[in-house]
Amino acid sequence: MASSRRLVALWVLFTLVLPPHLLSVGGAKSCFWPSSAHDDGSCLSWRVMVEANNARGWRTVPAPCVGYVRSYMTRGQYGRDLDSVMEQVSAYADQIAAADDGLDAWIFDIDDTCLSNLIYYEAKRFGAYDPLAFKNWASQGACPGIPAVLQLFMALQDKGFKLFLLSGRDEETLSSCTSENLESEGFSGYERLLMRTPDYRGQSSSLFKSAMRKQLLDEGYRIRGNVGDQWSDLQGENVGDRVFKIPNPMYFVP
Amino acid sequence: MASSRRLVALWVLFTLVLPPHLLSVGGAKSCFWPSSAHDDGSCLSWRVMVEANNARGWRTVPAPCVGYVRSYMTRGQYGRDLDSVMEQVSAYADQIAAADDGLDAWIFDIDDTCLSNLIYYEAKRFGAYDPLAFKNWASQGACPGIPAVLQLFMALQDKGFKLFLLSGRDEETLSSCTSENLESEGFSGYERLLMRTPDYRGQSSSLFKSAMRKQLLDEGYRIRGNVGDQWSDLQGENVGDRVFKIPNPMYFVP
């Protein structure tokens, strides 16, 4: 019993005295994302490249990083990253005012911006895009809302901005389940839901979204901000006064 | 003696059996960057926001992240991130060919793209931009070259691309020391060094660099790639067919 106590005391002493990197197996290599114990920082490099738009056109999460991505998404860092981005958006929004003419607009993407597909992609082990399976998932209207984004969404409306939801989802087949899903997760009061019409099927997201934004400008709207998880939401024509990239290391949309 | 051995054996057992995040003090909080022991991942969030161009206009590294940035830059992750970006550039360059007309161009920024200012910024504890002190540092021509970028620099020349060095450094006062510094670090054989002329003093880097790129286009060059550590190198007009963001959490240039 005394021996056990000594062991525990020694253990506590170790954890208090030794610098953290010496306490972790493999030094600084593995402890940040516990489940990717063999990662040496290269999955972090890859993730940062995705966020900086250096890594493009990838079809799946690299096999050695699947565990890393799961840990990133579920163990806190994704939430922290998301909150940090929302703080930036809020700080920017606080500097601008919506005019009385009701033409100051913000654009929000839907998938993994307002609504989370983490459950779906985690079950697929972040594998290659499967249009039928994804459509099946989306049509259930069961995507959880992303609370930090919802908070911003409501705050911008309170400030008098008009919100447009712009999604590459197919309008014909997914319109009603998408609007119901948004509603059930609290995303309401927005100006318009813009989804991919048959004319734009097969076109890149960037091209389709540029065309939709052009339409809004033609109607007189000023795009003051644009929030999306893909660079294809945020590049192309008329992207808006400022764009915000929401983290997403799960998939790439061209 | 036997007791000591048991303690050691128990310690080894702990490190082998327990998941790494349980072995580190404070869970996943602190062990990735040992010297920023109190960081809870928020400095990582901040760095990713810088790379994704979500955090803009910051004048200094946030005070709680100074230790984090130093560790990031000096303990391996910066090097890994840099190597990963270079791999992306090489993969892209391998897909394109330089035409025989000698008009296929690449643009490289200088500071913290070709030449490193880490020594300078570390000594200043990543504090606010100090034009005089920086000019003094730059005029010594003692910036170390960044080997991974030099390797790419040489490889692109071997492939027949024309390389342009485009820098916001003042031409009148820093031209000769800059070209000597580049030469001494192995950056030679490039087509032209474009620096800020008196006309562009006080203008944003993005505006100045856009104007220089326009000049190259007017001369008939095709900008096939553009490599820089600041988003102001990579945004604006005529940025090139593809841009690559080199990591830099040390400072922000508008």
Interface residues (C-beta under 8 A of the other chain):
Chain A: S3 L7 L10 W11 F14 T15 L16 P19 P20 H21 L23 S24 V25 G26 A28 S30 C31 F32 W33 P34 S35 A37 D40 G41 S42 L44 S45 W46 R47 V48 M49 E51 A52 N53 N54 A55 R75 G76 Q77 R80 D81 D83 S84 V85 Q88 V243 F244 K245 P247
Chain B: S3 R6 L7 L10 W11 F14 T15 L16 P19 P20 H21 L22 L23 S24 V25 G26 A28 S30 C31 F32 W33 P34 A37 D40 G41 S42 L44 S45 W46 R47 V48 M49 E51 A52 N53 N54 A55 R75 G76 Q77 R80 D81 D83 S84 V85 Q88 V243 F244 K245 P247
